[in-house]
Amino acid sequence: MSRDAAVDTQLRNVVDGLVNHTQGVIPRERLTEIVDRLYDDMAARSTVTTFLPVLVGRAALKSAQIELPAAQAALQQRPEVLIVCQENAGRSQAAAALFRHYAPGLLFVESAGLAPADGVLPDVVAGLAAHGVHLIDETKSVTPEMLDRAQHIIVIGDARVEGQRWDVPPIDAATTSEIADVLNDIDGRVRAALHDWFPDLRARRASDERRERPGLGDQLSPSPCRPTGTQSNVRVTACRHRWNNQSRSSAAICGSHRLPSTQFARISSSPE
């Protein structure tokens, strides 16, 4: 069934919301399938379609919640990523949220700290939420079991744990602008890691996946940002404006910013 571009954009926004609600457990392709099927069914029976995307969102959430237990069990069999920092209050939490956002259903993601703080830094939660990424994890201590079962261990800062080390500045006393820069740095590193770990997976073009709403990058920069350097030393200075500009609180991570060395916006879990 053909759809108006504005409706298609609303439905893709619904999918983004479901990714957040399910914390990256159910693959994006499955959530898209649920949303599209529900919309087509409702549209075929409705004479007024103005509020259909809202109704579809509610129905899709119920369907996703039914599938959630099985999806969580399946996710336990996926490769595990553990992100460790000292306090688990900002940088590791942001990295975990971004891994789930970009690659739902592909990885079991945890973050932890050697000496966890009482809670996540509010500026980190707000900075991610402003770009459509919801962070609801609680801080927790790293355990030997986490370290043993993780296929990928990322160590941020000076935490004394063996793993791939990301040299990301501390943010416990950082300004809002400095936190924005750090989030941008982590965002680039996450996308680079996914590109490195899943080279054979099909990455779906944004133009094919959705008729996309303008993102922050579309408004402020005519060209996509690409991290430079190696996967372990990524800099994304060209797209720093995404995290510094908070004028559109509902905007998701902008679609013009792709995975490294590609023109793609989201990783798909279905090889083609």
N, C-alpha and C positions, 0 to 999 in steps of 0.2 A: 504494500500500500504506500503510495507516494504521500509525503508529508511536507508541510510548510517548513521552510528553513528555521523559522523562529521556534516552532514546535520541536523540531529535531534538536535544536540547541537546548531547550528546556529539558528534554528527555536525557540528553547527555549530562546535563547538570544533575539530574536525578541519579544517574549512575555514579557520578562522583560522590554524591551524598551517601549512597549505599556503600561505596568503598570505605568511607569514613565510619559509617555505622557498624560495619562488619569488621573493622580494624584490619582490612587487607586479607581476610581469610578466604573469601570467595573470589575466584578469578573474575576480572573485569568482563571478559567475554560472556560468562554465565549471567552476570548481572545485567548486561546489555540485552541478552536474549530474553530474560524475564521481563524487563521494562518494555521492550519492543512488542512482545507477545501480548502483554496486558493492554498496551495502548491500542493495538490493532483490534483486539476483542472489544474494548470499550467504545472505540470510535465507530465500529460497525453497528453498535446498538444505541448510539447517542445522537440526538438531533442538535444538541448544543455541546460544543467541544472546548469552550473557553477554559474551563477549569480541569480538563482531563489530565494534564500533566501532574497536578496536585493529587488527584485521586489515584493516578497510576503510581505515584511515589508511595502513597500509603499502602496500597495493595502489594507493591513490590517489596516493601520492607517486611510485610507479614510473610511473604513467600521466602524471602532471604532468611528470615529468622527460623523458618522451618528447616531449611537446608543447612543452617549454621552448625549444628552438632556434627553432622557427617563431614562437613567441610573442615571443621577443626580437627577431626580425627585424621583426615587425609593430609592436612597440612603438617601434622607431626612427622609424616614420612618425607617431607620435602627437605632440601638442604637447609641447615640452620645457620643463621647469622647472629653472632653475639657482638654487640658494641659495648665496650667498656670504657668508662672514664672514672675520675676520682669520686665524684659526688652523684653521678647519674641525675643531675638536676637541669641539664640544658643540652649540651652538645650530643651526648649519646642518645638522649631522648629524641632530639630532632632528627638524627640520622635514622633511628628505628622507624619513626613516623613516615619519613620520606621513602624509605625502602618499601614499606607497606603500601604507600600511596602510588608509587610508580609501578610496582610489580605485585599486585594482590594475587594471592593464591600460588605464587611461585616459591616463596621462601617462608620459613618459620623464623620470625625476627624477635629477638629479645635485646634489651639493654639493661645494664646493671652498673653498679659502682663499687669501688673498694671501701669507701666510707660514705654511704649514701646520705644525702641531705634529707630534710623533712619533707620537701616537696619540690616540684618543678618550678623553675623561674617563671613568673607570670609573663615577662616580656617575650620569652621563648614561645609560650603557649599562644600569646596574642599574635606574634609575628608569623607563626605557621598558620593560624586560623585565618589571618588576613589573606592568605593565598590558598585557601580551601583545604588545608591539611589539618586535621583534628588530632590533638595529642591528649590522651586521657590516661596514659599509663601512670602508675605510682612508682616512686623511686624504690629501688631494692638493691640488695647486696649480691655481688657475684658469688657463685658457688662453684666448687670443684665439678659438680655434675654439669653445670652449664658449659664450663670450659671443655669437658671431656666430649660432650656430644656435638659441639659446634663445628661445622665444616669450615666456616669463615669466622675468624676472630679479628675484629677491628679495635684497635686501642687508640683512644683519643687523649692527647696530652701526655702527662708524665706518669700515668698509671703503670705500675710495675707488673705487667702481664705480657706474656709472649703473644705476638700477633702482628698483623699488618698495622703499622703505626701511621696515624694521620696527625700531622702537625697543625692542629687547629688552636688558635689562641683561647685562653680561658675567658669566660664571660661573666663570672660571678660579680665583678665590679664594673662591667662594661656599660657604656651608654647605649641608648636605643639604637643609634646609628651604627655603633660597633657591633651590636648583636645582629643587626641586619646584614652586615658584611659577613659575619661568621655563618649565619644561616645560608647565605648565598654560596659561600665556600663549601659547606657541607652538602648542599644541594648538588653542586657540580661533581663532588666526589662520589656521591651515591649513584648518580646517573652513569658516571664513568665505570664504577664497579659493576653495575648491572650489565653494561655493554660488554665488559670483559668476561663476566661469568656466563652470559647467555649469548654467545656469538652466533649460534645457529637458529635462534628463535626468530620468528617473523616479528618485526616491529611494525606496527600499523601506523600508516600515515594519518596525521590529524585530519587531513582533508577527506580521507576515506572513512575515518571513524566518526566524524561529526562535521557538520557545517558550523564551524567553531565560533563562539562569541569572541570578540576582541579581548586579548589578554593585555596585561600591563606592558609587555614587550611590544605588542602590536601597536600600541599607542605611542610608545616612546622611542622605539628603535626599529628601523626598517629591515634589519638583518638579524637572523638567529644568532644566539650566543653559542660558542663552542668552547669547551674547556681546552686549554692547551697544556702541553707537557705530558708526562707519563701518567698512568693510572694512579700511581702512588703519590704523585706530586701535582695535583690538578689546581689550576687557577682559573677563575671564571670572572675576571675583573670586568669583562665587557658587559655582563648582565647584572651588575650590582644594583642598578636602578630598580629591579623587580622587588627587592626586599626593602629598599629605602622608601619607595613610594607606597604609602598606605591609604591612598585616597579612595580606593575601591575595595572596601572590606569584604565584599562577596566574591572577589575574583579568585579563581583557582590559579595554580602555578601556570604561567602563561604558555599557551600552546606554541608560540614561536621559538621557545627554548627547547631544543631537542636533545636526545641522547647524544653523547660525544661522537663526532665523525659521521652522523647520520642526519636525515631530515625527518626524524620520527619523533612522535610525542609520547607515546605510551608503549610499553613492552606488551606483546601479546603472548599468552601461554600456549597458543596453538601454532606449531610449526606448519609451514605451507610447502 
